[in-house]
Amino acid sequence: MITPNTVELLGWYGGDEAIACSAWTSTNRDLTPEKRERIPNLLKQLWSAEPVPHGSPFEKGIIHFLVDTDIASHIHLLKHRISSLNAESARYKELKEDKMYLPNDWNGIEVTTLNDIDTNYFKYYETWKQVLEGYSEMGNRLYHNCLKDLEPVLGRKRAKESARYFKTYNSQIQADVMFNMRSFHNFLTQRMDGHSQLEIREIATEMLNLIKNIEGNPFKHTLEAWNL
């Protein structure tokens, strides 16, 4: 089953006011109309503080996503200062849906070289996107068949956790991802950069768009402090 990577915003907590109140705790947390007007400048001052940003108040803002992602991008998500990540695991269950991601920028790129490869399996494929789809489908079939034969010998647990080696990097899993806003900035800085892999850039961009479009724009001044 070929599906795109998707991002869903499950919820959020805090917002600009919670972040500002956290910073004001050392003096007075009372939010008067005058202090509310000061929030935009306060957040900019916190984030631009020298020699390093005063980042701890931004940890009081929380955002929570559900992501359907290829395994390669899931690995990128794991490499950040995130508050929490739990994901669908082939170690604990058999992945029966066999979801796969195929890169759209591969469309129409023809196969011209298959050196040292058994071309009988791939001889009917004209593009590399078709080859990747066929290769992924073969890996999925091997995964299920191998698991079936390993289970009587190794037991269900070991069979599941080792048969998954047949799964390819474009196999998709579902991940529950929660960031505090300080960690979210780190993630965006690293993964919206032009040097990042396309798929994780798309996920990061969609996450940012979802935050920008929350009703009431609760993180408006935080994003402005980040020049986003």
N, CA, C and O of each residue as an XYZ file, in Angstrom:
912
protein
N       0.851     -1.190      0.000
C       0.000      0.000      0.000
C       0.886      1.238      0.000
O       1.664      1.447      0.931
N       0.771      2.060     -1.041
C       1.577      3.266     -1.164
C       0.815      4.436     -0.550
O      -0.304      4.737     -0.965
N       1.415      5.090      0.432
C       0.764      6.206      1.097
C       1.777      7.329      1.316
O       2.968      7.057      1.463
N       1.326      8.586      1.339
C       2.244      9.690      1.618
C       2.541      9.774      3.116
O       1.790      9.237      3.930
N       3.613     10.435      3.471
C       3.847     10.778      4.867
C       2.837     11.844      5.281
O       2.564     12.771      4.518
N       2.289     11.719      6.468
C       1.285     12.683      6.939
C       1.590     13.115      8.366
O       2.231     12.394      9.131
N       1.112     14.315      8.707
C       1.270     14.865     10.053
C      -0.083     15.369     10.532
O      -0.771     16.092      9.811
N      -0.464     14.988     11.746
C      -1.707     15.448     12.373
C      -1.365     16.086     13.714
O      -0.618     15.508     14.503
N      -1.900     17.260     13.974
C      -1.724     17.897     15.278
C      -2.762     17.327     16.240
O      -3.964     17.512     16.047
N      -2.292     16.633     17.278
C      -3.210     16.039     18.253
C      -3.622     17.028     19.333
O      -4.743     16.970     19.839
N      -2.711     17.943     19.689
C      -3.051     18.888     20.735
C      -1.883     19.793     21.072
O      -0.780     19.625     20.552
N      -2.136     20.752     21.948
C      -1.092     21.675     22.374
C      -1.412     22.157     23.782
O      -2.541     22.060     24.263
N      -0.379     22.678     24.415
C      -0.550     23.241     25.758
C       0.333     24.471     25.875
O       1.410     24.528     25.282
N      -0.124     25.458     26.643
C       0.723     26.588     27.004
C       0.501     27.786     26.120
O      -0.395     28.588     26.380
N       1.295     27.924     25.085
C       1.223     29.094     24.244
C       2.083     30.224     24.789
O       2.790     30.067     25.785
N       2.007     31.376     24.109
C       2.850     32.515     24.454
C       2.664     32.949     25.908
O       3.638     33.271     26.588
N       1.429     32.960     26.382
C       1.186     33.434     27.743
C       1.820     32.529     28.785
O       2.389     33.014     29.762
N       1.731     31.225     28.589
C       2.348     30.303     29.545
C       3.861     30.464     29.559
O       4.493     30.401     30.613
N       4.437     30.674     28.373
C       5.887     30.868     28.284
C       6.289     32.160     28.989
O       7.273     32.185     29.729
N       5.533     33.229     28.762
C       5.826     34.506     29.416
C       5.675     34.402     30.924
O       6.520     34.902     31.666
N       4.603     33.758     31.388
C       4.392     33.607     32.833
C       5.520     32.820     33.481
O       5.928     33.120     34.604
N       6.026     31.813     32.774
C       7.151     31.057     33.305
C       8.351     31.972     33.514
O       9.035     31.878     34.533
N       8.609     32.857     32.552
C       9.731     33.783     32.672
C       9.510     34.789     33.792
O      10.463     35.221     34.440
N       8.253     35.161     34.022
C       7.938     36.157     35.051
C       7.805     35.558     36.446
O       7.588     36.292     37.410
N       7.928     34.262     36.570
C       7.736     33.623     37.878
C       8.669     34.197     38.936
O       8.296     34.301     40.105
N       9.877     34.569     38.533
C      10.847     35.086     39.507
C      10.464     36.458     40.037
O      11.031     36.916     41.029
N       9.502     37.126     39.386
C       9.051     38.436     39.878
C       7.562     38.402     40.215
O       7.191     38.348     41.387
N       6.717     38.433     39.196
C       5.268     38.440     39.442
C       4.567     37.870     38.217
O       4.693     38.405     37.116
N       3.826     36.780     38.414
C       3.173     36.099     37.300
C       1.835     36.726     36.909
O       1.260     36.341     35.891
N       1.336     37.662     37.674
C       0.014     38.216     37.379
C      -0.017     38.821     35.984
O       0.826     39.649     35.636
N      -1.000     38.401     35.183
C      -1.103     38.880     33.800
C      -2.094     40.043     33.728
O      -3.301     39.829     33.615
N      -1.591     41.242     33.794
C      -2.406     42.436     33.610
C      -2.470     42.763     32.121
O      -1.659     42.256     31.347
N      -3.416     43.596     31.709
C      -3.450     44.006     30.296
C      -2.123     44.609     29.831
O      -1.692     44.381     28.700
N      -1.482     45.376     30.708
C      -0.200     45.987     30.343
C       0.865     44.930     30.109
O       1.678     45.052     29.192
N       0.861     43.883     30.946
C       1.869     42.833     30.788
C       1.598     41.985     29.541
O       2.534     41.525     28.887
N       0.339     41.783     29.221
C       0.026     41.052     27.986
C       0.587     41.774     26.763
O       1.046     41.133     25.818
N       0.552     43.093     26.780
C       1.104     43.855     25.666
C       2.614     43.719     25.579
O       3.201     43.940     24.520
N       3.247     43.354     26.691
C       4.705     43.226     26.713
C       5.192     41.849     26.256
O       6.389     41.651     26.049
N       4.267     40.897     26.097
C       4.671     39.518     25.776
C       5.498     39.425     24.491
O       6.528     38.751     24.504
N       5.104     40.065     23.374
C       5.914     39.925     22.158
C       7.378     40.326     22.361
O       8.283     39.604     21.944
N       7.609     41.469     22.998
C       8.986     41.918     23.218
C       9.715     41.034     24.215
O      10.909     40.776     24.066
N       8.994     40.567     25.241
C       9.624     39.691     26.224
C      10.158     38.432     25.562
O      11.299     38.039     25.803
N       9.340     37.796     24.727
C       9.769     36.540     24.091
C      10.949     36.775     23.152
O      11.848     35.938     23.059
N      10.947     37.909     22.458
C      12.097     38.238     21.609
C      13.359     38.443     22.444
O      14.440     37.998     22.058
N      13.222     39.119     23.592
C      14.372     39.344     24.461
C      14.905     38.039     25.031
O      16.117     37.845     25.120
N      13.992     37.138     25.420
C      14.420     35.847     25.965
C      15.213     35.065     24.926
O      16.262     34.495     25.225
N      14.688     35.047     23.687
C      15.321     34.207     22.665
C      16.595     34.814     22.115
O      17.457     34.091     21.615
N      16.731     36.130     22.197
C      17.930     36.788     21.677
C      18.956     37.074     22.765
O      19.955     37.747     22.509
N      18.723     36.570     23.981
C      19.638     36.836     25.098
C      21.036     36.329     24.784
O      21.203     35.286     24.152
N      22.025     37.065     25.226
C      23.426     36.701     25.035
C      24.029     36.221     26.353
O      23.673     36.752     27.405
N      24.929     35.237     26.335
C      25.523     34.623     25.138
C      24.655     33.513     24.533
O      24.902     33.081     23.407
N      23.636     33.049     25.280
C      22.748     32.020     24.747
C      21.314     32.407     25.085
O      21.090     33.139     26.049
N      20.337     31.931     24.313
C      18.941     32.238     24.624
C      18.555     31.754     26.020
O      19.067     30.748     26.512
N      17.646     32.490     26.638
C      17.061     32.037     27.903
C      15.905     31.110     27.534
O      14.751     31.528     27.442
N      16.251     29.838     27.328
C      15.319     28.925     26.669
C      14.349     28.191     27.562
O      13.331     27.700     27.073
N      14.621     28.093     28.863
C      13.787     27.234     29.708
C      12.313     27.632     29.723
O      11.472     26.735     29.772
N      11.933     28.934     29.684
C      10.500     29.248     29.648
C       9.788     28.657     28.445
O       8.601     28.341     28.523
N      10.501     28.504     27.326
C       9.874     27.967     26.116
C       9.532     26.487     26.255
O       8.767     25.945     25.457
N      10.094     25.842     27.255
C       9.758     24.439     27.505
C       8.361     24.280     28.095
O       7.865     23.160     28.214
N       7.717     25.396     28.468
C       6.357     25.341     29.024
C       5.295     25.322     27.936
O       4.107     25.189     28.230
N       5.711     25.454     26.687
C       4.791     25.276     25.566
C       4.979     23.888     24.989
O       6.108     23.462     24.748
N       3.882     23.178     24.766
C       3.933     21.777     24.323
C       3.100     21.603     23.063
O       2.004     22.155     22.960
N       3.610     20.844     22.109
C       2.859     20.500     20.907
C       2.955     18.998     20.681
O       3.984     18.386     20.967
N       1.878     18.402     20.167
C       1.737     16.945     20.127
C       1.228     16.532     18.742
O       0.174     16.986     18.298
N       1.985     15.672     18.071
C       1.663     15.267     16.703
C       1.520     13.753     16.588
O       2.074     12.998     17.387
N       0.763     13.325     15.573
C       0.740     11.940     15.121
C       1.266     11.941     13.691
O       0.729     12.633     12.826
N       2.319     11.163     13.448
C       3.012     11.202     12.164
C       3.034      9.811     11.553
O       3.435      8.847     12.205
N       2.603      9.707     10.300
C       2.824      8.492      9.518
C       4.040      8.758      8.643
O       4.005      9.621      7.766
N       5.122      8.009      8.887
C       6.385      8.371      8.282
C       7.197      7.160      7.847
O       7.098      6.080      8.430
N       7.999      7.363      6.813
C       8.960      6.334      6.436
C       9.985      6.165      7.557
O      10.233      7.091      8.331
N      10.570      4.984      7.633
C      11.493      4.676      8.730
C      12.707      5.594      8.707
O      13.212      5.959      9.769
N      13.190      5.977      7.532
C      14.342      6.876      7.453
C      14.040      8.199      8.150
O      14.882      8.714      8.886
N      12.847      8.756      7.928
C      12.479     10.012      8.573
C      12.222      9.813     10.064
O      12.493     10.705     10.868
N      11.700      8.645     10.433
C      11.514      8.335     11.851
C      12.853      8.381     12.584
O      12.919      8.846     13.722
N      13.904      7.909     11.952
C      15.238      7.955     12.560
C      15.679      9.402     12.760
O      16.280      9.732     13.782
N      15.383     10.271     11.784
C      15.705     11.689     11.940
C      14.969     12.284     13.142
O      15.539     13.080     13.888
N      13.717     11.903     13.329
C      12.946     12.406     14.475
C      13.575     11.992     15.800
O      13.533     12.741     16.776
N      14.149     10.814     15.828
C      14.748     10.298     17.059
C      16.015     11.044     17.461
O      16.438     10.969     18.615
N      16.617     11.756     16.529
C      17.925     12.363     16.779
C      17.843     13.772     17.362
O      18.804     14.534     17.262
N      16.720     14.125     17.966
C      16.546     15.491     18.462
C      16.174     15.526     19.936
O      15.751     14.528     20.520
N      16.347     16.729     20.526
C      15.954     16.969     21.913
C      14.435     17.059     21.975
O      13.879     18.148     22.113
N      13.776     15.935     21.875
C      12.326     15.957     21.910
C      11.842     15.477     23.258
O      12.541     14.747     23.962
N      10.643     15.892     23.610
C      10.117     15.534     24.917
C       9.703     14.074     24.982
O       9.873     13.418     26.010
N       9.154     13.563     23.873
C       8.629     12.201     23.923
C       8.396     11.687     22.515
O       7.927     12.427     21.650
N       8.722     10.416     22.280
C       8.402      9.780     21.008
C       8.114      8.310     21.255
O       8.934      7.593     21.829
N       6.957      7.873     20.823
C       6.593      6.459     20.818
C       6.146      6.102     19.407
O       5.492      6.901     18.736
N       6.500      4.906     18.960
C       6.185      4.563     17.579
C       5.762      3.109     17.463
O       6.085      2.267     18.301
N       5.031      2.851     16.395
C       4.639      1.490     16.022
C       5.899      0.638     15.924
O       6.886      1.052     15.316
N       5.865     -0.540     16.516
C       7.078     -1.337     16.610
C       6.899     -2.719     15.999
O       6.005     -3.473     16.382
N       7.778     -3.043     15.029
C       7.761     -4.388     14.453
C       8.333     -5.410     15.422
O       8.260     -6.612     15.170
N       8.899     -4.946     16.520
C       9.396     -5.890     17.521
C       8.247     -6.480     18.336
O       8.324     -7.616     18.802
N       7.187     -5.702     18.500
C       6.080     -6.133     19.355
C       4.863     -6.628     18.581
O       3.991     -7.286     19.148
N       4.802     -6.314     17.293
C       3.663     -6.804     16.513
C       4.095     -7.010     15.071
O       5.079     -6.426     14.617
N       3.361     -7.834     14.364
C       3.611     -8.015     12.933
C       3.012     -6.836     12.188
O       1.838     -6.514     12.372
N       3.811     -6.189     11.349
C       3.319     -5.061     10.563
C       2.575     -5.601      9.344
O       3.195     -5.942      8.336
N       1.269     -5.678      9.434
C       0.469     -6.355      8.413
C       0.019     -5.440      7.274
O      -0.318     -5.924      6.194
N       0.008     -4.120      7.501
C      -0.501     -3.218      6.462
C       0.490     -3.033      5.316
O       0.082     -2.730      4.195
N       1.781     -3.211      5.578
C       2.816     -3.063      4.553
C       2.722     -1.715      3.841
O       2.749     -1.646      2.612
N       2.613     -0.653      4.627
C       2.588      0.689      4.053
C       3.985      1.055      3.568
O       4.986      0.721      4.203
N       4.035      1.742      2.439
C       5.341      2.158      1.906
C       5.248      3.567      1.359
O       4.190      4.010      0.911
N       6.374      4.264      1.403
C       6.487      5.607      0.854
C       7.356      5.549     -0.401
O       8.415      4.921     -0.395
N       6.915      6.199     -1.473
C       7.704      6.286     -2.704
C       7.956      7.757     -3.007
O       7.004      8.533     -3.085
N       9.218      8.162     -3.181
C       9.529      9.580     -3.409
C       8.987     10.095     -4.736
O       9.235      9.511     -5.791
N       8.247     11.189     -4.670
C       7.626     11.740     -5.881
C       8.647     12.284     -6.859
O       8.388     12.306     -8.062
N       9.802     12.725     -6.378
C      10.781     13.294     -7.299
C      11.505     12.221     -8.113
O      12.368     12.541     -8.929
N      11.157     10.950     -7.894
C      11.684      9.865     -8.723
C      10.823      9.642     -9.977
O      11.186      8.839    -10.835
N       9.702     10.336    -10.088
C       8.785     10.114    -11.206
C       9.508     10.223    -12.546
O      10.171     11.221    -12.828
N       9.368      9.188    -13.360
C       9.871      9.226    -14.724
C      11.353      9.018    -14.898
O      11.837      9.051    -16.030
N      12.113      8.801    -13.809
C      13.552      8.588    -13.952
C      13.778      7.147    -14.413
O      13.490      6.199    -13.683
N      14.293      6.998    -15.623
C      14.392      5.681    -16.255
C      15.562      4.866    -15.712
O      16.595      5.404    -15.315
N      15.363      3.569    -15.709
C      16.421      2.626    -15.340
C      17.323      2.414    -16.547
O      16.863      1.957    -17.593
N      18.597      2.740    -16.411
C      19.549      2.512    -17.499
C      20.631      1.519    -17.117
O      21.306      0.969    -17.988
N      20.804      1.282    -15.810
C      21.878      0.407    -15.349
C      21.383     -0.501    -14.239
O      20.837     -0.034    -13.240
N      21.576     -1.798    -14.418
C      21.291     -2.785    -13.373
C      22.453     -3.772    -13.314
O      22.248     -4.984    -13.376
N      23.657     -3.257    -13.194
C      24.841     -4.112    -13.151
C      24.819     -5.021    -11.929
O      24.429     -4.608    -10.836
N      25.248     -6.279    -12.135
C      25.405     -7.238    -11.041
C      24.108     -7.506    -10.293
O      24.140     -7.865     -9.116
N      22.968     -7.337    -10.954
C      21.670     -7.582    -10.330
C      20.901     -8.565    -11.209
O      20.954     -8.486    -12.436
N      20.191     -9.486    -10.573
C      19.347    -10.427    -11.314
C      18.224     -9.635    -11.981
O      17.249     -9.262    -11.328
N      18.363     -9.384    -13.264
C      17.401     -8.522    -13.949
C      16.085     -9.219    -14.261
O      15.142     -8.559    -14.699
N      15.986    -10.516    -14.053
C      14.724    -11.208    -14.351
C      13.572    -10.648    -13.527
O      12.450    -10.514    -14.015
N      13.869    -10.320    -12.264
C      12.799     -9.814    -11.390
C      12.388     -8.407    -11.799
O      11.214     -8.051    -11.698
N      13.332     -7.612    -12.255
C      13.075     -6.199    -12.518
C      12.916     -5.871    -14.007
O      12.798     -4.698    -14.360
N      12.910     -6.871    -14.881
C      12.988     -6.600    -16.319
C      11.767     -5.874    -16.879
O      11.846     -5.265    -17.946
N      10.633     -5.932    -16.165
C       9.440     -5.265    -16.663
C       9.291     -3.838    -16.128
O       8.336     -3.140    -16.469
N      10.231     -3.413    -15.297
C      10.157     -2.078    -14.714
C      10.971     -1.101    -15.553
O      12.115     -1.382    -15.910
N      10.379      0.040    -15.863
C      11.030      1.028    -16.716
C      11.642      2.186    -15.919
O      12.583      2.824    -16.390
N      11.115      2.468    -14.706
C      11.619      3.585    -13.920
C      12.109      3.092    -12.557
O      11.741      2.008    -12.105
N      12.954      3.919    -11.907
C      13.477      3.547    -10.588
C      12.380      3.569     -9.519
O      12.477      2.856     -8.521
N      11.363      4.363     -9.715
C      10.251      4.356     -8.770
C       9.528      3.009     -8.823
O       9.118      2.482     -7.790
N       9.374      2.461    -10.015
C       8.759      1.140    -10.158
C       9.641      0.058     -9.532
O       9.143     -0.869     -8.894
N      10.947      0.187     -9.722
C      11.868     -0.781     -9.122
C      11.769     -0.740     -7.605
O      11.710     -1.785     -6.957
N      11.750      0.468     -7.032
C      11.659      0.588     -5.579
C      10.357     -0.013     -5.058
O      10.350     -0.680     -4.024
N       9.262      0.221     -5.767
C       7.987     -0.356     -5.355
C       8.045     -1.884     -5.386
O       7.609     -2.544     -4.443
N       8.587     -2.445     -6.476
C       8.689     -3.891     -6.576
C       9.624     -4.477     -5.533
O       9.321     -5.503     -4.925
N      10.751     -3.830     -5.328
C      11.729     -4.270     -4.327
C      11.111     -4.251     -2.929
O      11.332     -5.167     -2.137
N      10.329     -3.197     -2.625
C       9.679     -3.085     -1.320
C       8.625     -4.163     -1.139
O       8.505     -4.749     -0.063
N       7.861     -4.424     -2.193
C       6.841     -5.478     -2.119
C       7.484     -6.841     -1.900
O       6.962     -7.664     -1.147
N       8.625     -7.082     -2.560
C       9.333     -8.343     -2.362
C       9.806     -8.456     -0.911
O       9.666     -9.509     -0.291
N      10.363     -7.373     -0.376
C      10.793     -7.384      1.015
C       9.648     -7.644      1.972
O       9.819     -8.355      2.962
N       8.472     -7.074      1.691
C       7.309     -7.303      2.550
C       6.873     -8.758      2.522
O       6.521     -9.323      3.557
N       6.893     -9.371      1.331
C       6.511    -10.784      1.237
C       7.525    -11.665      1.987
O       7.145    -12.600      2.692
N       8.800    -11.355      1.825
C       9.830    -12.110      2.537
C       9.679    -11.948      4.046
O       9.872    -12.901      4.800
N       9.335    -10.749      4.478
C       9.127    -10.483      5.908
C       8.052    -11.407      6.477
O       8.274    -12.064      7.495
N       6.916    -11.459      5.840
C       5.813    -12.273      6.361
C       6.125    -13.770      6.270
O       5.832    -14.520      7.201
N       6.716    -14.206      5.159
C       7.036    -15.626      5.004
C       8.111    -16.075      5.985
O       8.022    -17.149      6.582
N       9.129    -15.233      6.141
C      10.201    -15.548      7.072
C       9.673    -15.624      8.500
O      10.014    -16.540      9.248
N       8.837    -14.655      8.872
C       8.275    -14.637     10.221
C       7.517    -15.938     10.502
O       7.624    -16.516     11.583
N       6.755    -16.378      9.511
C       5.967    -17.607      9.670
C       6.846    -18.821      9.935
O       6.499    -19.679     10.747
N       7.997    -18.894      9.243
C       8.884    -20.052      9.410
C       9.782    -19.931     10.640
O      10.161    -20.938     11.238
N      10.120    -18.703     11.012
C      10.968    -18.516     12.198
C      10.219    -18.787     13.502
O      10.797    -19.283     14.470
N       8.934    -18.456     13.515
C       8.178    -18.512     14.773
C       8.201    -19.884     15.451
O       8.425    -19.936     16.660
N       7.981    -21.007     14.737
C       7.995    -22.300     15.432
C       9.359    -22.657     16.019
O       9.443    -23.433     16.971
N      10.413    -22.100     15.460
C      11.768    -22.440     15.905
C      12.272    -21.474     16.968
O      12.842    -21.884     17.979
N      12.055    -20.184     16.724
C      12.632    -19.159     17.609
C      11.637    -18.562     18.583
O      12.031    -17.863     19.517
N      10.358    -18.823     18.383
C       9.328    -18.197     19.205
C       8.844    -16.910     18.555
O       9.548    -16.302     17.749
N       7.628    -16.506     18.917
C       6.979    -15.361     18.278
C       7.786    -14.063     18.457
O       7.939    -13.297     17.506
N       8.295    -13.819     19.656
C       8.993    -12.562     19.932
C      10.243    -12.417     19.061
O      10.414    -11.407     18.380
N      11.118    -13.431     19.085
C      12.350    -13.350     18.314
C      12.062    -13.348     16.815
O      12.767    -12.694     16.047
N      11.040    -14.071     16.402
C      10.679    -14.102     14.990
C      10.303    -12.702     14.507
O      10.751    -12.277     13.442
N       9.486    -11.983     15.278
C       9.057    -10.641     14.874
C      10.229     -9.673     14.825
O      10.384     -8.923     13.862
N      11.055     -9.694     15.873
C      12.107     -8.688     15.949
C      13.229     -8.924     14.947
O      13.971     -7.994     14.632
N      13.372    -10.139     14.441
C      14.440    -10.391     13.472
C      13.932    -10.440     12.024
O      14.670    -10.081     11.107
N      12.700    -10.871     11.807
C      12.158    -10.883     10.440
C      12.041     -9.475      9.882
O      12.028     -9.300      8.664
N      11.956     -8.464     10.743
C      11.822     -7.088     10.271
C      13.054     -6.600      9.504
O      13.005     -5.537      8.885
N      14.144     -7.347      9.531
C      15.307     -6.953      8.732
C      15.004     -6.946      7.239
O      15.742     -6.342      6.460
N      13.934     -7.605      6.838
C      13.525     -7.563      5.437
C      12.781     -6.271      5.097
O      12.590     -5.963      3.921
N      12.363     -5.518      6.106
C      11.661     -4.267      5.857
C      12.637     -3.203      5.352
O      13.762     -3.097      5.841
N      12.199     -2.428      4.380
C      13.052     -1.405      3.776
C      12.878     -0.064      4.489
O      11.932      0.126      5.253
N      13.802      0.861      4.229
C      13.771      2.180      4.863
C      12.540      2.992      4.474
O      12.170      3.926      5.187
N      11.899      2.652      3.353
C      10.708      3.385      2.945
C       9.432      2.774      3.523
O       8.335      3.250      3.231
N       9.564      1.720      4.343
C       8.393      1.199      5.058
C       7.902      2.267      6.021
O       8.700      2.988      6.621
N       6.597      2.363      6.165
C       6.031      3.413      7.007
C       5.513      2.863      8.331
O       4.958      1.767      8.401
N       5.711      3.660      9.375
C       5.159      3.376     10.686
C       4.501      4.638     11.219
O       4.704      5.731     10.692
N       3.717      4.471     12.261
C       3.053      5.615     12.890
C       3.780      5.977     14.175
O       4.092      5.111     14.992
N       4.046      7.275     14.343
C       4.793      7.748     15.508
C       4.006      8.838     16.227
O       3.408      9.711     15.600
N       4.020      8.768     17.551
C       3.407      9.759     18.446
C       4.544     10.648     18.950
O       5.399     10.194     19.710
N       4.552     11.915     18.526
C       5.690     12.795     18.774
C       5.240     14.031     19.542
O       4.304     14.716     19.129
N       5.905     14.318     20.661
C       5.604     15.516     21.436
C       6.880     16.329     21.634
O       7.913     15.788     22.030
N       6.805     17.620     21.359
C       7.920     18.540     21.565
C       7.539     19.581     22.609
O       6.378     19.981     22.682
N       8.507     20.029     23.425
C       8.333     21.347     24.012
C       8.862     22.344     22.990
O       9.587     21.963     22.071
N       8.505     23.617     23.142
C       8.820     24.574     22.090
C      10.317     24.832     21.946
O      10.789     25.154     20.856
N      11.054     24.694     23.025
C      12.509     24.841     22.915
C      13.074     23.730     22.023
O      13.919     23.985     21.166
N      12.604     22.506     22.231
C      13.054     21.382     21.420
C      12.538     21.494     19.989
O      13.219     21.103     19.041
N      11.336     22.028     19.843
C      10.767     22.188     18.507
C      11.619     23.143     17.669
O      11.804     22.926     16.472
N      12.133     24.194     18.299
C      13.019     25.112     17.579
C      14.269     24.382     17.091
O      14.703     24.575     15.956
N      14.847     23.542     17.954
C      16.021     22.767     17.564
C      15.694     21.876     16.371
O      16.475     21.781     15.424
N      14.546     21.229     16.423
C      14.116     20.345     15.333
C      13.947     21.126     14.034
O      14.442     20.708     12.987
N      13.246     22.266     14.099
C      13.016     23.049     12.892
C      14.324     23.573     12.308
O      14.509     23.577     11.091
N      15.228     24.013     13.180
C      16.504     24.551     12.714
C      17.290     23.499     11.946
O      17.895     23.799     10.917
N      17.281     22.280     12.439
C      18.051     21.214     11.809
C      17.348     20.621     10.593
O      18.000     20.291      9.603
N      16.018     20.482     10.657
C      15.319     19.688      9.647
C      14.578     20.494      8.588
O      14.059     19.918      7.633
N      14.518     21.833      8.741
C      14.020     22.658      7.645
C      15.179     23.246      6.852
O      14.965     23.977      5.886
N      16.382     22.936      7.248
C      17.569     23.371      6.537
C      17.652     22.669      5.178
O      17.246     21.516      5.034
N      18.178     23.378      4.199
C      18.250     22.828      2.855
C      19.129     21.603      2.724
O      19.032     20.880      1.732
N      19.993     21.351      3.710
C      20.846     20.172      3.664
C      20.143     18.916      4.173
O      20.656     17.810      4.003
N      18.989     19.075      4.788
C      18.272     17.922      5.333
C      17.603     17.128      4.216
O      17.350     17.647      3.128
N      17.323     15.863      4.507
C      16.640     15.036      3.519
C      15.251     15.592      3.239
O      14.580     16.094      4.141
N      14.825     15.501      1.988
C      13.561     16.089      1.537
C      12.390     15.671      2.415
O      11.579     16.509      2.810
N      12.294     14.375      2.725
C      11.116     13.875      3.439
C      10.997     14.469      4.837
O       9.894     14.811      5.261
N      12.112     14.602      5.567
C      12.023     15.159      6.916
C      11.803     16.667      6.847
O      11.197     17.245      7.750
N      12.293     17.316      5.773
C      11.996     18.743      5.587
C      10.496     18.945      5.396
O       9.917     19.893      5.928
N       9.875     18.056      4.641
C       8.433     18.174      4.407
C       7.659     17.960      5.694
O       6.678     18.660      5.946
N       8.082     17.005      6.514
C       7.419     16.763      7.800
C       7.567     17.972      8.713
O       6.591     18.407      9.326
N       8.771     18.520      8.811
C       9.015     19.681      9.667
C       8.196     20.883      9.200
O       7.622     21.603     10.017
N       8.144     21.095      7.893
C       7.389     22.224      7.349
C       5.905     22.081      7.642
O       5.242     23.061      7.983
N       5.376     20.866      7.513
C       3.961     20.649      7.799
C       3.673     20.852      9.284
O       2.637     21.414      9.639
N       4.576     20.402     10.153
C       4.396     20.644     11.595
C       4.310     22.142     11.883
O       3.435     22.590     12.623
N       5.226     22.910     11.294
C       5.222     24.359     11.502
C       3.931     24.979     10.985
O       3.352     25.840     11.648
N       3.475     24.556      9.812
C       2.231     25.085      9.261
C       1.045     24.792     10.169
O       0.173     25.642     10.350
N       1.010     23.598     10.735
C      -0.086     23.246     11.640
C      -0.072     24.130     12.880
O      -1.133     24.540     13.352
N       1.108     24.429     13.417
C       1.208     25.304     14.587
C       0.758     26.713     14.234
O       0.054     27.354     15.015
N       1.156     27.198     13.068
C       0.770     28.547     12.647
C      -0.740     28.677     12.463
O      -1.288     29.773     12.581
N      -1.410     27.567     12.177
C      -2.842     27.619     11.871
C      -3.734     27.143     13.011
O      -4.923     26.902     12.801
N      -3.177     27.004     14.218
C      -4.028     26.721     15.375
C      -4.977     27.903     15.583
O      -4.564     29.059     15.500
N      -6.232     27.610     15.850
C      -7.203     28.682     16.074
C      -6.737     29.591     17.215
O      -6.365     29.117     18.288
N      -6.763     30.870     16.972
C      -6.323     31.827     17.981
C      -4.833     32.110     17.960
O      -4.371     33.025     18.641
N      -4.067     31.337     17.188
C      -2.627     31.551     17.018
C      -1.894     31.687     18.358
O      -1.252     32.709     18.598
N      -1.977     30.672     19.239
C      -1.425     30.806     20.597
C       0.098     30.908     20.648
O       0.641     31.375     21.649
N       0.800     30.483     19.594
C       2.262     30.558     19.587
C       2.774     31.645     18.633
O       3.928     31.599     18.206
N       1.930     32.609     18.303
C       2.272     33.651     17.334
C       3.565     34.378     17.704
O       4.459     34.513     16.869
N       3.669     34.842     18.936
C       4.817     35.656     19.338
C       6.072     34.806     19.539
O       7.189     35.298     19.376
N       5.892     33.547     19.888
C       7.041     32.642     19.968
C       7.658     32.460     18.588
O       8.876     32.545     18.433
N       6.824     32.209     17.588
C       7.327     32.024     16.228
C       7.946     33.319     15.689
O       8.926     33.274     14.946
N       7.380     34.460     16.058
C       7.976     35.736     15.645
C       9.351     35.926     16.293
O      10.272     36.444     15.662
N       9.482     35.509     17.541
C      10.788     35.613     18.217
C      11.821     34.750     17.520
O      13.014     35.047     17.566
N      11.369     33.674     16.870
C      12.267     32.784     16.123
C      12.426     33.223     14.665
O      13.111     32.558     13.887
N      11.792     34.346     14.294
C      11.799     34.803     12.898
C      11.146     33.798     11.951
O      11.558     33.634     10.803
N      10.121     33.135     12.467
C       9.345     32.197     11.661
C       7.910     32.696     11.470
O       7.107     32.031     10.814
